[in-house]
Amino acid sequence: MKSAGEAALLECLAAQIPLGRVENSEETAAVALFPASEDSSLMTGRKVYPNGGTAQV
């Protein structure tokens, strides 16, 4: 359970992210594992930025 201060910090951070939320550890792990999966079979030499849209590359 998050403290009131942690919840307020996450809310503040989420307000600055275009998707409106902070990613969780499962989502970050899924992005990290994606290049090794069959789902990425058509990708070649791309970088994946799991940042919720904060950096537009």
N, C-alpha and C positions, 0 to 999 in steps of 0.2 A: 504494500500500500504506500502511495506517495504522500509525503508531507504536504502541507498547504503551500510551503515555499517552493517545493519541487513542482507541484501542479501549476502554480502561477508562472514559474519559469518556462515550463513546457507550453503553456498557453501563449506566453509572449513570443516564444520562438516560432510556434505554429502560425501566428499572425504574420510573420515575415516570410513564410514559405508559400509560394503560389498555390500548391495543392491544399494548403490550410491545415496541415497536420505534420507531426514529426514521425518518421518511419520507426518501425519497431525492429528488434533484432532478427526476427524471422524473415522480414522483408529484405533486410540487408544480406542475410545469408543466402536467400534465394537468388539475389543479383550476383553474388560471388560465385555461386555454383552453376549459374546459367550457362556460361561458356563451355562447361564440361558436359552439358546435357545434349540429348538428341534435338531438343527444341532449337538449339543454336546452329543446326547443321548448315544453314544457308548464310550464316554470318562469317565474314572474313575480315580480320584486321580492324575491328571496330572497338572503340572504347565505350564503356557503359558508365554513365554518371548517375548513381542513385542519390539524387539531391533534392528531389521534390520540385524541381524546376527553378531552383535558386540560381543556378549558373546555366546560362544558355550558351552552349559551345557551338 
